Structures are given as structure tokens and as C-alpha cells.
Amino acid sequence: MGKKQLNVRVDATTAEMARERAEQQGISMNQYIERLVQQDMGEAGLRFVDAAAQFMKEYESEFLAEFGEHSTADERQGARR
């Protein structure tokens, strides 16, 4: 996968903190920023899964009433024919 250049403006303190953290981890500033974004996306994914689980918990009785406890997609399709 090709790399894309981004230009980001941050205040001097933030830039210095980022430089120090990258250096402490023995990685480039680019690698450090890339990891931060990837970690953030991972957290967003976890939040999505948590929200979906909460939704299913809240609406479980409605799903069971509609589809039954052990209903499969094939069974539901056959029942509609």
C-alpha cells in the first residue's frame, strides 16, 4: 500500500511531546502518528461492537419474537416461500 503525505499543524508543545514520545519508542515521527491513528481506529471499532452488543441486548426480545430462538437464515427464507 502506498504512502500518502499529510501536513498537520500543531502547537510547539504538542510537536515536542510527539517528537519525544517517538524517540522514546525508537520510531520515526511518521510511525508514531500512524500508530496513534491506527489505535484510535481500533478503539472506534471496539466502541461500535460495544454499541451493537448493547443494541442487541436491548432489543433481544423483539428479535426472538420475530425470528425465534434458534431460527437460521435458511429456515426463515423457507418459511417465507
ABEGO torsion letter per residue (X at the ends): XBBBBBBBBBBAAAAAAAAAAAAAAGBBAAAAAAAAAAAAAAAAAAAAAAAAAAAAAAAAAAAAAAAEAABBAAAAAAAAX
